[in-house]
Amino acid sequence: MGKLHLIKLSVGSESVDSLQAWYNSRACRQVDGQPCHITRMWPKREAELLDGGSIYWVIKGVLQARTRLLGFEEVIGADGIRRCAMMIDPKVIRTETALKRPFQGWRYLNDADAPADLRAGREREEALPVALSAALAEIGVR
């Protein structure tokens, strides 16, 4: 059985570079000095996710990058509500692109369905325009 991942919309990110810049900024939420992403729901499949899983990020309707999941911590918001801090590696890894329709929250993503990391030397490539990426996906080319 392959690894288990999450897929999530990167709301507010304009590009992979802007996602990385956010991780590097003081605006990024942190728990004990570690970047994290806060969500309301706690993953029921936590152990599987922590066995090499990542968060795959959808930016502007296109899955373009991932960050390794390092752990989960409980945080209590100013409103007193319990939330889950998804602890993440601050290094953003570019992946092959894939179109994704909007959704709320996060979804599980099986390893077999996850796009591959870009090969060495391709990490700085810009993402293809959405229309071109859609056309390539339609004919089975990534």
The first five atom37 places (N, CA, C, CB, O) and aatype in JSON, in Angstrom:
{
  "aatype": [12, 7, 11, 10, 8, 10, 9, 11, 10, 15, 19, 7, 15, 6, 15, 19, 3, 15, 10, 5, 0, 17, 18, 2, 15, 1, 0, 4, 1, 5, 19, 3, 7, 5, 14, 4, 8, 9, 16, 1, 12, 17, 14, 11, 1, 6, 0, 6, 10, 10, 3, 7, 7, 15, 9, 18, 17, 19, 9, 11, 7, 19, 10, 5, 0, 1, 16, 1, 10, 10, 7, 13, 6, 6, 19, 9, 7, 0, 3, 7, 9, 1, 1, 4, 0, 12, 12, 9, 3, 14, 11, 19, 9, 1, 16, 6, 16, 0, 10, 11, 1, 14, 13, 5, 7, 17, 1, 18, 10, 2, 3, 0, 3, 0, 14, 0, 3, 10, 1, 0, 7, 1, 6, 1, 6, 6, 0, 10, 14, 19, 0, 10, 15, 0, 0, 10, 0, 6, 9, 7, 19, 1],
  "atom_mask": [
    [1, 1, 1, 1, 1],
    [1, 1, 1, 0, 1],
    [1, 1, 1, 1, 1],
    [1, 1, 1, 1, 1],
    [1, 1, 1, 1, 1],
    [1, 1, 1, 1, 1],
    [1, 1, 1, 1, 1],
    [1, 1, 1, 1, 1],
    [1, 1, 1, 1, 1],
    [1, 1, 1, 1, 1],
    [1, 1, 1, 1, 1],
    [1, 1, 1, 0, 1],
    [1, 1, 1, 1, 1],
    [1, 1, 1, 1, 1],
    [1, 1, 1, 1, 1],
    [1, 1, 1, 1, 1],
    [1, 1, 1, 1, 1],
    [1, 1, 1, 1, 1],
    [1, 1, 1, 1, 1],
    [1, 1, 1, 1, 1],
    [1, 1, 1, 1, 1],
    [1, 1, 1, 1, 1],
    [1, 1, 1, 1, 1],
    [1, 1, 1, 1, 1],
    [1, 1, 1, 1, 1],
    [1, 1, 1, 1, 1],
    [1, 1, 1, 1, 1],
    [1, 1, 1, 1, 1],
    [1, 1, 1, 1, 1],
    [1, 1, 1, 1, 1],
    [1, 1, 1, 1, 1],
    [1, 1, 1, 1, 1],
    [1, 1, 1, 0, 1],
    [1, 1, 1, 1, 1],
    [1, 1, 1, 1, 1],
    [1, 1, 1, 1, 1],
    [1, 1, 1, 1, 1],
    [1, 1, 1, 1, 1],
    [1, 1, 1, 1, 1],
    [1, 1, 1, 1, 1],
    [1, 1, 1, 1, 1],
    [1, 1, 1, 1, 1],
    [1, 1, 1, 1, 1],
    [1, 1, 1, 1, 1],
    [1, 1, 1, 1, 1],
    [1, 1, 1, 1, 1],
    [1, 1, 1, 1, 1],
    [1, 1, 1, 1, 1],
    [1, 1, 1, 1, 1],
    [1, 1, 1, 1, 1],
    [1, 1, 1, 1, 1],
    [1, 1, 1, 0, 1],
    [1, 1, 1, 0, 1],
    [1, 1, 1, 1, 1],
    [1, 1, 1, 1, 1],
    [1, 1, 1, 1, 1],
    [1, 1, 1, 1, 1],
    [1, 1, 1, 1, 1],
    [1, 1, 1, 1, 1],
    [1, 1, 1, 1, 1],
    [1, 1, 1, 0, 1],
    [1, 1, 1, 1, 1],
    [1, 1, 1, 1, 1],
    [1, 1, 1, 1, 1],
    [1, 1, 1, 1, 1],
    [1, 1, 1, 1, 1],
    [1, 1, 1, 1, 1],
    [1, 1, 1, 1, 1],
    [1, 1, 1, 1, 1],
    [1, 1, 1, 1, 1],
    [1, 1, 1, 0, 1],
    [1, 1, 1, 1, 1],
    [1, 1, 1, 1, 1],
    [1, 1, 1, 1, 1],
    [1, 1, 1, 1, 1],
    [1, 1, 1, 1, 1],
    [1, 1, 1, 0, 1],
    [1, 1, 1, 1, 1],
    [1, 1, 1, 1, 1],
    [1, 1, 1, 0, 1],
    [1, 1, 1, 1, 1],
    [1, 1, 1, 1, 1],
    [1, 1, 1, 1, 1],
    [1, 1, 1, 1, 1],
    [1, 1, 1, 1, 1],
    [1, 1, 1, 1, 1],
    [1, 1, 1, 1, 1],
    [1, 1, 1, 1, 1],
    [1, 1, 1, 1, 1],
    [1, 1, 1, 1, 1],
    [1, 1, 1, 1, 1],
    [1, 1, 1, 1, 1],
    [1, 1, 1, 1, 1],
    [1, 1, 1, 1, 1],
    [1, 1, 1, 1, 1],
    [1, 1, 1, 1, 1],
    [1, 1, 1, 1, 1],
    [1, 1, 1, 1, 1],
    [1, 1, 1, 1, 1],
    [1, 1, 1, 1, 1],
    [1, 1, 1, 1, 1],
    [1, 1, 1, 1, 1],
    [1, 1, 1, 1, 1],
    [1, 1, 1, 1, 1],
    [1, 1, 1, 0, 1],
    [1, 1, 1, 1, 1],
    [1, 1, 1, 1, 1],
    [1, 1, 1, 1, 1],
    [1, 1, 1, 1, 1],
    [1, 1, 1, 1, 1],
    [1, 1, 1, 1, 1],
    [1, 1, 1, 1, 1],
    [1, 1, 1, 1, 1],
    [1, 1, 1, 1, 1],
    [1, 1, 1, 1, 1],
    [1, 1, 1, 1, 1],
    [1, 1, 1, 1, 1],
    [1, 1, 1, 1, 1],
    [1, 1, 1, 1, 1],
    [1, 1, 1, 1, 1],
    [1, 1, 1, 0, 1],
    [1, 1, 1, 1, 1],
    [1, 1, 1, 1, 1],
    [1, 1, 1, 1, 1],
    [1, 1, 1, 1, 1],
    [1, 1, 1, 1, 1],
    [1, 1, 1, 1, 1],
    [1, 1, 1, 1, 1],
    [1, 1, 1, 1, 1],
    [1, 1, 1, 1, 1],
    [1, 1, 1, 1, 1],
    [1, 1, 1, 1, 1],
    [1, 1, 1, 1, 1],
    [1, 1, 1, 1, 1],
    [1, 1, 1, 1, 1],
    [1, 1, 1, 1, 1],
    [1, 1, 1, 1, 1],
    [1, 1, 1, 1, 1],
    [1, 1, 1, 1, 1],
    [1, 1, 1, 0, 1],
    [1, 1, 1, 1, 1],
    [1, 1, 1, 1, 1]
  ],
  "atom_positions": [
    [[0.85, -1.19, 0.0], [0.0, 0.0, 0.0], [0.89, 1.24, 0.0], [-0.96, 0.0, 1.23], [1.87, 1.31, 0.74]],
    [[0.55, 2.24, -0.83], [1.35, 3.45, -0.95], [1.07, 4.44, 0.18], [0.0, 0.0, 0.0], [0.25, 4.19, 1.06]],
    [[1.77, 5.52, 0.12], [1.61, 6.58, 1.12], [0.26, 7.26, 0.96], [2.75, 7.61, 1.01], [-0.39, 7.18, -0.08]],
    [[-0.14, 7.94, 2.02], [-1.37, 8.71, 2.0], [-1.01, 10.18, 2.18], [-2.35, 8.23, 3.12], [-0.16, 10.53, 2.99]],
    [[-1.67, 11.04, 1.41], [-1.41, 12.47, 1.43], [-2.72, 13.23, 1.61], [-0.7, 12.91, 0.13], [-3.8, 12.64, 1.63]],
    [[-2.6, 14.54, 1.74], [-3.74, 15.45, 1.72], [-3.62, 16.35, 0.51], [-3.83, 16.28, 3.03], [-2.51, 16.62, 0.04]],
    [[-4.73, 16.82, 0.01], [-4.74, 17.83, -1.04], [-5.55, 19.0, -0.5], [-5.35, 17.28, -2.39], [-6.61, 18.81, 0.1]],
    [[-5.04, 20.22, -0.7], [-5.66, 21.41, -0.1], [-5.48, 22.6, -1.03], [-5.04, 21.71, 1.29], [-4.47, 22.71, -1.73]],
    [[-6.47, 23.49, -1.04], [-6.36, 24.73, -1.79], [-5.44, 25.68, -1.04], [-7.75, 25.37, -2.02], [-5.53, 25.81, 0.18]],
    [[-4.55, 26.34, -1.77], [-3.67, 27.34, -1.17], [-4.31, 28.71, -1.43], [-2.21, 27.26, -1.76], [-3.93, 29.43, -2.36]],
    [[-5.27, 29.04, -0.6], [-6.03, 30.28, -0.77], [-5.1, 31.48, -0.58], [-7.21, 30.35, 0.24], [-4.38, 31.57, 0.42]],
    [[-5.12, 32.39, -1.53], [-4.31, 33.6, -1.44], [-2.97, 33.49, -2.15], [0.0, 0.0, 0.0], [-2.32, 34.51, -2.4]],
    [[-2.54, 32.28, -2.48], [-1.27, 32.13, -3.19], [-1.48, 32.42, -4.67], [-0.67, 30.71, -3.0], [-2.47, 31.99, -5.27]],
    [[-0.55, 33.16, -5.24], [-0.6, 33.47, -6.68], [0.26, 32.5, -7.48], [-0.14, 34.91, -6.93], [0.05, 32.3, -8.68]],
    [[1.26, 31.89, -6.8], [2.21, 31.02, -7.47], [2.9, 30.15, -6.42], [3.25, 31.84, -8.3], [2.7, 30.35, -5.22]],
    [[3.7, 29.2, -6.88], [4.49, 28.39, -5.96], [5.46, 29.29, -5.2], [5.26, 27.27, -6.71], [5.68, 29.1, -4.0]],
    [[6.03, 30.26, -5.9], [6.96, 31.19, -5.23], [6.28, 31.98, -4.13], [7.57, 32.16, -6.25], [6.87, 32.21, -3.08]],
    [[5.02, 32.39, -4.34], [4.33, 33.14, -3.29], [3.99, 32.24, -2.11], [3.05, 33.79, -3.84], [3.97, 32.71, -0.97]],
    [[3.72, 30.95, -2.36], [3.5, 30.0, -1.27], [4.78, 29.85, -0.44], [3.05, 28.63, -1.81], [4.73, 29.87, 0.79]],
    [[5.93, 29.71, -1.12], [7.2, 29.6, -0.42], [7.51, 30.87, 0.36], [8.33, 29.29, -1.41], [7.99, 30.81, 1.49]],
    [[7.24, 32.03, -0.24], [7.48, 33.3, 0.44], [6.62, 33.41, 1.7], [7.18, 34.49, -0.5], [7.07, 33.93, 2.72]],
    [[5.38, 32.91, 1.63], [4.51, 32.93, 2.8], [5.09, 32.08, 3.91], [3.09, 32.45, 2.44], [5.13, 32.5, 5.07]],
    [[5.55, 30.87, 3.57], [6.17, 30.0, 4.58], [7.36, 30.67, 5.24], [6.62, 28.68, 3.94], [7.6, 30.48, 6.44]],
    [[8.11, 31.46, 4.47], [9.32, 32.11, 4.98], [9.02, 33.41, 5.73], [10.25, 32.41, 3.83], [9.91, 33.98, 6.35]],
    [[7.77, 33.87, 5.69], [7.43, 35.15, 6.3], [6.96, 34.98, 7.74], [6.34, 35.84, 5.49], [6.7, 33.87, 8.21]],
    [[6.88, 36.1, 8.43], [6.36, 36.09, 9.8], [4.85, 35.88, 9.83], [6.73, 37.39, 10.51], [4.29, 35.56, 10.87]],
    [[4.19, 36.08, 8.67], [2.74, 35.92, 8.61], [2.32, 34.46, 8.72], [2.21, 36.51, 7.31], [1.19, 34.17, 9.11]],
    [[3.22, 33.54, 8.4], [2.91, 32.11, 8.47], [2.72, 31.71, 9.92], [4.02, 31.27, 7.81], [3.58, 31.98, 10.76]],
    [[1.61, 31.06, 10.23], [1.36, 30.58, 11.59], [2.42, 29.56, 11.97], [-0.06, 29.97, 11.72], [2.83, 28.75, 11.14]],
    [[2.85, 29.61, 13.21], [3.85, 28.67, 13.69], [3.45, 28.14, 15.06], [5.24, 29.32, 13.74], [2.82, 28.83, 15.85]],
    [[3.84, 26.91, 15.31], [3.69, 26.29, 16.62], [5.09, 25.82, 17.01], [2.63, 25.1, 16.61], [5.69, 25.0, 16.31]],
    [[5.59, 26.32, 18.12], [6.94, 25.99, 18.58], [7.99, 26.23, 17.49], [7.0, 24.53, 19.03], [8.91, 25.44, 17.34]],
    [[7.84, 27.32, 16.74], [8.82, 27.69, 15.72], [8.7, 26.92, 14.42], [0.0, 0.0, 0.0], [9.51, 27.13, 13.51]],
    [[7.73, 26.03, 14.3], [7.56, 25.21, 13.09], [6.37, 25.74, 12.29], [7.36, 23.71, 13.46], [5.29, 25.92, 12.86]],
    [[6.54, 25.98, 10.98], [5.4, 26.41, 10.17], [4.27, 25.39, 10.22], [5.83, 26.65, 8.71], [4.5, 24.18, 10.29]],
    [[3.05, 25.9, 10.18], [1.9, 24.99, 10.22], [0.73, 25.61, 9.46], [1.49, 24.69, 11.68], [0.71, 26.8, 9.15]],
    [[-0.2, 24.77, 9.19], [-1.44, 25.19, 8.57], [-2.56, 24.76, 9.52], [-1.63, 24.57, 7.12], [-2.65, 23.59, 9.87]],
    [[-3.39, 25.71, 9.92], [-4.45, 25.44, 10.9], [-5.74, 25.06, 10.17], [-4.69, 26.67, 11.83], [-6.14, 25.73, 9.21]],
    [[-6.37, 24.02, 10.63], [-7.64, 23.57, 10.06], [-8.57, 23.15, 11.19], [-7.42, 22.4, 9.05], [-8.12, 22.82, 12.29]],
    [[-9.87, 23.16, 10.93], [-10.83, 22.8, 11.97], [-10.86, 21.31, 12.25], [-12.2, 23.28, 11.59], [-11.0, 20.89, 13.4]],
    [[-10.74, 20.52, 11.21], [-10.92, 19.07, 11.35], [-9.58, 18.37, 11.56], [-11.61, 18.49, 10.12], [-8.56, 18.76, 10.99]],
    [[-9.6, 17.34, 12.39], [-8.42, 16.52, 12.65], [-8.5, 15.29, 11.75], [-8.33, 16.1, 14.18], [-9.53, 14.62, 11.74]],
    [[-7.45, 14.97, 10.97], [-7.52, 13.8, 10.09], [-7.69, 12.5, 10.88], [-6.26, 13.72, 9.24], [-6.96, 12.25, 11.84]],
    [[-8.65, 11.69, 10.47], [-8.88, 10.41, 11.12], [-7.78, 9.41, 10.78], [-10.24, 9.85, 10.71], [-7.56, 8.45, 11.51]],
    [[-7.08, 9.65, 9.67], [-6.03, 8.73, 9.21], [-4.64, 9.31, 9.5], [-6.2, 8.43, 7.69], [-3.73, 9.22, 8.67]],
    [[-4.5, 9.91, 10.67], [-3.28, 10.61, 11.08], [-2.03, 9.75, 10.94], [-3.42, 11.08, 12.52], [-1.04, 10.2, 10.37]],
    [[-2.06, 8.52, 11.45], [-0.87, 7.66, 11.42], [-0.42, 7.39, 9.99], [-1.16, 6.33, 12.13], [0.78, 7.39, 9.71]],
    [[-1.36, 7.16, 9.08], [-1.01, 6.92, 7.67], [-0.38, 8.17, 7.05], [-2.26, 6.5, 6.86], [0.59, 8.06, 6.3]],
    [[-0.91, 9.34, 7.37], [-0.39, 10.58, 6.82], [1.04, 10.85, 7.3], [-1.29, 11.75, 7.21], [1.86, 11.39, 6.55]],
    [[1.32, 10.48, 8.54], [2.64, 10.75, 9.1], [3.69, 9.72, 8.69], [2.56, 10.79, 10.61], [4.85, 9.81, 9.09]],
    [[3.29, 8.75, 7.89], [4.22, 7.76, 7.37], [4.7, 8.18, 5.98], [3.56, 6.35, 7.32], [4.6, 7.41, 5.02]],
    [[5.23, 9.42, 5.89], [5.78, 9.92, 4.62], [4.82, 10.74, 3.8], [0.0, 0.0, 0.0], [5.11, 11.01, 2.63]],
    [[3.69, 11.16, 4.36], [2.71, 11.93, 3.61], [3.06, 13.4, 3.45], [0.0, 0.0, 0.0], [3.93, 13.92, 4.15]],
    [[2.38, 14.04, 2.52], [2.57, 15.46, 2.21], [1.22, 16.13, 2.05], [3.42, 15.64, 0.93], [0.19, 15.47, 1.92]],
    [[1.24, 17.47, 2.07], [0.08, 18.25, 1.64], [0.39, 18.68, 0.21], [-0.2, 19.5, 2.59], [1.41, 19.32, -0.05]],
    [[-0.48, 18.33, -0.72], [-0.37, 18.76, -2.11], [-1.22, 20.01, -2.26], [-0.83, 17.63, -3.12], [-2.39, 20.02, -1.91]],
    [[-0.61, 21.07, -2.79], [-1.23, 22.38, -2.84], [-1.79, 22.7, -4.22], [-0.24, 23.44, -2.42], [-1.09, 22.58, -5.23]],
    [[-3.06, 23.11, -4.24], [-3.71, 23.59, -5.45], [-3.65, 25.12, -5.42], [-5.21, 23.06, -5.56], [-4.17, 25.76, -4.5]],
    [[-3.0, 25.69, -6.44], [-2.83, 27.13, -6.54], [-3.49, 27.59, -7.84], [-1.3, 27.53, -6.51], [-3.13, 27.15, -8.93]],
    [[-4.47, 28.47, -7.7], [-5.19, 28.99, -8.87], [-5.78, 27.86, -9.73], [-4.26, 29.84, -9.71], [-5.73, 27.94, -10.96]],
    [[-6.34, 26.83, -9.09], [-7.0, 25.74, -9.8], [-6.07, 24.66, -10.35], [0.0, 0.0, 0.0], [-6.53, 23.74, -11.02]],
    [[-4.78, 24.78, -10.06], [-3.82, 23.8, -10.58], [-2.99, 23.26, -9.42], [-2.89, 24.45, -11.66], [-2.39, 24.02, -8.66]],
    [[-2.95, 21.94, -9.28], [-2.08, 21.32, -8.29], [-0.65, 21.51, -8.8], [-2.44, 19.77, -8.07], [-0.31, 21.1, -9.91]],
    [[0.21, 22.16, -7.96], [1.54, 22.55, -8.44], [2.68, 22.21, -7.5], [1.56, 24.01, -8.71], [3.83, 22.23, -7.92]],
    [[2.38, 21.89, -6.24], [3.47, 21.74, -5.28], [3.01, 20.91, -4.09], [3.97, 23.12, -4.81], [1.82, 20.63, -3.91]],
    [[3.99, 20.53, -3.28], [3.68, 19.8, -2.05], [4.65, 20.22, -0.95], [3.73, 18.26, -2.27], [5.74, 20.73, -1.21]],
    [[4.23, 19.97, 0.28], [5.11, 20.14, 1.45], [4.92, 18.9, 2.33], [4.79, 21.48, 2.25], [3.81, 18.41, 2.49]],
    [[6.01, 18.42, 2.88], [5.95, 17.22, 3.72], [5.22, 17.52, 5.03], [7.37, 16.69, 4.01], [5.41, 18.57, 5.64]],
    [[4.39, 16.57, 5.44], [3.71, 16.66, 6.74], [4.66, 16.14, 7.81], [2.37, 15.86, 6.74], [5.24, 15.06, 7.65]],
    [[4.81, 16.89, 8.89], [5.72, 16.5, 9.97], [4.99, 16.09, 11.24], [6.66, 17.62, 10.27], [5.56, 15.39, 12.09]],
    [[3.75, 16.52, 11.39], [3.01, 16.18, 12.6], [1.73, 16.97, 12.72], [0.0, 0.0, 0.0], [1.42, 17.81, 11.88]],
    [[1.0, 16.69, 13.77], [-0.24, 17.38, 14.06], [-0.22, 17.8, 15.52], [-1.48, 16.49, 13.75], [0.16, 17.02, 16.39]],
    [[-0.62, 19.03, 15.77], [-0.67, 19.55, 17.14], [-2.04, 20.18, 17.39], [0.47, 20.6, 17.38], [-2.63, 20.77, 16.48]],
    [[-2.52, 20.05, 18.59], [-3.77, 20.69, 18.96], [-3.49, 22.15, 19.29], [-4.44, 19.97, 20.16], [-2.55, 22.46, 20.03]],
    [[-4.31, 23.05, 18.76], [-4.24, 24.46, 19.11], [-5.66, 24.91, 19.44], [-3.62, 25.33, 17.95], [-6.63, 24.46, 18.84]],
    [[-5.75, 25.8, 20.41], [-7.05, 26.36, 20.8], [-7.07, 27.8, 20.34], [-7.29, 26.24, 22.36], [-6.22, 28.6, 20.73]],
    [[-8.05, 28.14, 19.5], [-8.17, 29.49, 18.97], [-8.63, 30.47, 20.03], [0.0, 0.0, 0.0], [-9.03, 30.09, 21.13]],
    [[-8.57, 31.76, 19.67], [-9.03, 32.82, 20.57], [-10.5, 32.64, 20.92], [-8.8, 34.21, 19.94], [-10.98, 33.13, 21.95]],
    [[-11.23, 31.93, 20.04], [-12.65, 31.67, 20.27], [-12.88, 30.45, 21.16], [-13.36, 31.47, 18.94], [-14.03, 30.09, 21.45]],
    [[-11.78, 29.8, 21.61], [-11.89, 28.64, 22.49], [-12.13, 27.32, 21.77], [0.0, 0.0, 0.0], [-12.31, 26.29, 22.41]],
    [[-12.13, 27.35, 20.45], [-12.4, 26.13, 19.67], [-11.1, 25.38, 19.4], [-13.1, 26.49, 18.33], [-10.09, 25.97, 19.04]],
    [[-11.16, 24.06, 19.57], [-10.01, 23.17, 19.31], [-9.81, 23.04, 17.8], [-10.23, 21.76, 19.96], [-10.77, 22.8, 17.06]],
    [[-8.57, 23.21, 17.36], [-8.24, 23.08, 15.94], [-6.99, 22.21, 15.79], [-8.01, 24.48, 15.3], [-6.3, 21.9, 16.76]],
    [[-6.73, 21.82, 14.56], [-5.57, 20.99, 14.23], [-4.53, 21.83, 13.51], [-5.99, 19.76, 13.38], [-4.82, 22.44, 12.48]],
    [[-3.32, 21.85, 14.05], [-2.2, 22.5, 13.36], [-1.45, 21.41, 12.61], [-1.25, 23.26, 14.38], [-0.85, 20.52, 13.22]],
    [[-1.49, 21.48, 11.29], [-0.73, 20.54, 10.46], [0.69, 21.09, 10.36], [-1.39, 20.35, 9.03], [0.93, 22.1, 9.69]],
    [[1.62, 20.42, 11.02], [3.0, 20.86, 11.03], [3.64, 20.46, 9.7], [3.78, 20.24, 12.24], [3.55, 19.31, 9.28]],
    [[4.29, 21.43, 9.04], [4.79, 21.2, 7.69], [6.26, 21.58, 7.56], [3.97, 21.97, 6.68], [6.75, 22.49, 8.23]],
    [[6.94, 20.88, 6.68], [8.3, 21.22, 6.31], [8.23, 22.54, 5.54], [8.99, 20.07, 5.47], [7.4, 22.65, 4.63]],
    [[9.06, 23.53, 5.85], [8.95, 24.81, 5.16], [9.43, 24.78, 3.71], [9.74, 25.84, 5.91], [9.26, 25.76, 2.99]],
    [[10.03, 23.68, 3.26], [10.51, 23.6, 1.87], [9.36, 23.16, 0.97], [11.71, 22.61, 1.75], [8.77, 22.09, 1.17]],
    [[9.05, 23.99, -0.02], [8.01, 23.67, -0.99], [8.65, 22.9, -2.14], [7.3, 24.98, -1.5], [9.66, 23.34, -2.7]],
    [[8.07, 21.77, -2.5], [8.57, 20.92, -3.57], [7.62, 21.03, -4.75], [8.72, 19.44, -3.1], [6.44, 20.71, -4.63]],
    [[8.13, 21.48, -5.89], [7.29, 21.59, -7.09], [6.97, 20.21, -7.64], [7.99, 22.45, -8.16], [7.8, 19.3, -7.62]],
    [[5.74, 20.08, -8.14], [5.29, 18.81, -8.72], [4.84, 19.04, -10.15], [4.15, 18.19, -7.87], [4.71, 20.18, -10.61]],
    [[4.59, 17.94, -10.84], [3.92, 18.06, -12.12], [2.56, 18.68, -11.86], [3.79, 16.66, -12.85], [2.01, 18.53, -10.77]],
    [[2.03, 19.38, -12.83], [0.76, 20.08, -12.62], [-0.43, 19.17, -12.95], [0.7, 21.35, -13.47], [-0.32, 18.25, -13.76]],
    [[-1.55, 19.46, -12.31], [-2.81, 18.76, -12.56], [-3.94, 19.72, -12.23], [-2.91, 17.43, -11.72], [-3.93, 20.36, -11.18]],
    [[-4.91, 19.81, -13.1], [-6.07, 20.66, -12.85], [-6.94, 20.07, -11.74], [-6.89, 20.84, -14.13], [-7.13, 18.86, -11.67]],
    [[-7.46, 20.94, -10.88], [-8.34, 20.52, -9.8], [-9.49, 21.49, -9.68], [-7.58, 20.41, -8.46], [-9.29, 22.71, -9.68]],
    [[-10.69, 20.96, -9.57], [-11.87, 21.8, -9.33], [-11.85, 22.29, -7.89], [-13.19, 21.02, -9.64], [-11.26, 21.64, -7.02]],
    [[-12.48, 23.43, -7.63], [-12.53, 23.95, -6.26], [-13.23, 22.98, -5.31], [-13.24, 25.3, -6.22], [-14.15, 22.26, -5.71]],
    [[-12.8, 22.97, -4.06], [-13.41, 22.17, -3.01], [-13.12, 22.87, -1.7], [-12.89, 20.69, -3.01], [-12.25, 23.75, -1.64]],
    [[-13.82, 22.49, -0.66], [-13.6, 23.09, 0.65], [-12.78, 22.15, 1.53], [-14.94, 23.43, 1.34], [-12.85, 20.93, 1.38]],
    [[-12.01, 22.73, 2.42], [-11.24, 21.93, 3.36], [-10.09, 21.21, 2.7], [0.0, 0.0, 0.0], [-9.35, 21.8, 1.91]],
    [[-9.93, 19.94, 3.03], [-8.88, 19.12, 2.44], [-9.48, 17.76, 2.11], [-7.66, 18.99, 3.39], [-10.54, 17.39, 2.61]],
    [[-8.77, 17.03, 1.28], [-9.19, 15.69, 0.89], [-7.99, 14.76, 1.01], [-9.77, 15.67, -0.57], [-6.84, 15.21, 0.92]],
    [[-8.25, 13.48, 1.21], [-7.17, 12.49, 1.17], [-6.77, 12.27, -0.29], [-7.61, 11.16, 1.84], [-7.59, 12.37, -1.2]],
    [[-5.5, 11.96, -0.49], [-4.96, 11.71, -1.82], [-4.05, 10.49, -1.73], [-4.18, 12.97, -2.37], [-3.05, 10.5, -1.02]],
    [[-4.41, 9.43, -2.46], [-3.58, 8.24, -2.48], [-2.31, 8.49, -3.28], [-4.35, 7.05, -3.07], [-2.31, 9.26, -4.24]],
    [[-1.24, 7.85, -2.88], [0.05, 8.03, -3.54], [-0.03, 7.76, -5.05], [1.09, 7.11, -2.91], [0.6, 8.45, -5.84]],
    [[-0.8, 6.76, -5.43], [-0.92, 6.4, -6.84], [-1.55, 7.53, -7.66], [-1.76, 5.13, -7.0], [-1.32, 7.62, -8.87]],
    [[-2.33, 8.4, -7.02], [-2.99, 9.5, -7.72], [-2.24, 10.83, -7.59], [-4.39, 9.66, -7.18], [-2.63, 11.82, -8.19]],
    [[-1.17, 10.83, -6.82], [-0.41, 12.07, -6.58], [0.54, 12.33, -7.74], [0.38, 11.99, -5.26], [1.18, 11.4, -8.24]],
    [[0.65, 13.59, -8.18], [1.6, 13.89, -9.25], [3.04, 13.75, -8.77], [1.35, 15.31, -9.78], [3.34, 13.93, -7.59]],
    [[3.91, 13.42, -9.69], [5.34, 13.25, -9.37], [5.99, 14.6, -9.12], [6.07, 12.51, -10.52], [5.56, 15.63, -9.63]],
    [[7.05, 14.58, -8.32], [7.87, 15.77, -8.14], [8.54, 16.09, -9.48], [8.95, 15.57, -7.0], [8.83, 15.19, -10.26]],
    [[8.78, 17.38, -9.72], [9.51, 17.75, -10.93], [10.94, 17.21, -10.83], [9.52, 19.29, -11.13], [11.54, 17.22, -9.75]],
    [[11.45, 16.75, -11.94], [12.83, 16.23, -11.97], [13.82, 17.35, -11.71], [13.13, 15.55, -13.32], [13.52, 18.52, -11.94]],
    [[15.01, 16.99, -11.24], [16.08, 17.96, -10.98], [16.3, 18.82, -12.22], [17.4, 17.25, -10.58], [16.33, 18.31, -13.35]],
    [[16.46, 20.11, -12.01], [16.66, 21.04, -13.11], [15.37, 21.68, -13.61], [0.0, 0.0, 0.0], [15.42, 22.68, -14.32]],
    [[14.21, 21.13, -13.24], [12.93, 21.68, -13.69], [12.22, 22.46, -12.6], [12.02, 20.57, -14.19], [11.14, 23.0, -12.83]],
    [[12.8, 22.53, -11.39], [12.11, 23.13, -10.25], [11.75, 24.59, -10.47], [12.96, 23.0, -9.02], [10.77, 25.07, -9.9]],
    [[12.51, 25.32, -11.27], [12.29, 26.74, -11.46], [11.35, 27.04, -12.62], [13.6, 27.44, -11.68], [11.09, 28.21, -12.91]],
    [[10.86, 26.02, -13.3], [9.95, 26.24, -14.42], [8.64, 26.85, -13.94], [9.68, 24.92, -15.16], [8.14, 26.5, -12.87]],
    [[8.11, 27.74, -14.72], [6.8, 28.31, -14.42], [5.72, 27.29, -14.75], [6.58, 29.63, -15.21], [5.9, 26.46, -15.64]],
    [[4.63, 27.34, -14.04], [3.5, 26.47, -14.34], [2.92, 26.85, -15.7], [2.41, 26.57, -13.23], [2.92, 28.01, -16.09]],
    [[2.44, 25.84, -16.41], [1.81, 26.09, -17.71], [0.52, 26.88, -17.51], [1.53, 24.76, -18.45], [-0.1, 26.78, -16.45]],
    [[0.12, 27.65, -18.51], [-1.18, 28.31, -18.42], [-2.27, 27.26, -18.22], [-1.47, 29.16, -19.7], [-2.17, 26.14, -18.73]],
    [[-3.32, 27.62, -17.49], [-4.37, 26.68, -17.13], [-4.98, 26.02, -18.36], [-5.45, 27.38, -16.32], [-5.2, 24.81, -18.36]],
    [[-5.26, 26.78, -19.41], [-5.89, 26.22, -20.62], [-4.97, 25.18, -21.28], [-6.22, 27.34, -21.62], [-5.45, 24.13, -21.72]],
    [[-3.67, 25.45, -21.35], [-2.73, 24.5, -21.94], [-2.6, 23.26, -21.07], [-1.36, 25.15, -22.13], [-2.57, 22.14, -21.58]],
    [[-2.53, 23.46, -19.76], [-2.44, 22.33, -18.84], [-3.68, 21.44, -18.97], [-2.28, 22.83, -17.39], [-3.58, 20.22, -18.92]],
    [[-4.86, 22.06, -19.13], [-6.1, 21.3, -19.29], [-6.08, 20.5, -20.58], [-7.31, 22.25, -19.27], [-6.48, 19.33, -20.6]],
    [[-5.62, 21.1, -21.64], [-5.55, 20.4, -22.94], [-4.6, 19.21, -22.88], [-5.11, 21.36, -24.04], [-4.91, 18.15, -23.41]],
    [[-3.45, 19.39, -22.24], [-2.49, 18.31, -22.11], [-3.05, 17.18, -21.23], [-1.19, 18.83, -21.52], [-2.88, 16.01, -21.55]],
    [[-3.71, 17.56, -20.14], [-4.3, 16.54, -19.26], [-5.37, 15.74, -20.0], [-4.89, 17.2, -18.01], [-5.52, 14.54, -19.78]],
    [[-6.11, 16.42, -20.86], [-7.18, 15.77, -21.61], [-6.65, 14.68, -22.53], [-7.96, 16.8, -22.41], [-7.33, 13.69, -22.78]],
    [[-5.44, 14.87, -23.05], [-4.86, 13.85, -23.94], [-3.89, 12.92, -23.21], [-4.15, 14.52, -25.11], [-3.23, 12.09, -23.83]],
    [[-3.81, 13.08, -21.88], [-3.01, 12.18, -21.08], [-1.55, 12.56, -20.95], [0.0, 0.0, 0.0], [-0.72, 11.71, -20.61]],
    [[-1.21, 13.81, -21.21], [0.18, 14.28, -21.09], [0.27, 15.23, -19.91], [0.66, 14.98, -22.4], [-0.56, 16.13, -19.77]],
    [[1.27, 15.02, -19.05], [1.47, 15.92, -17.9], [2.66, 16.8, -18.16], [1.67, 15.13, -16.59], [3.01, 17.63, -17.32]]
  ]
}
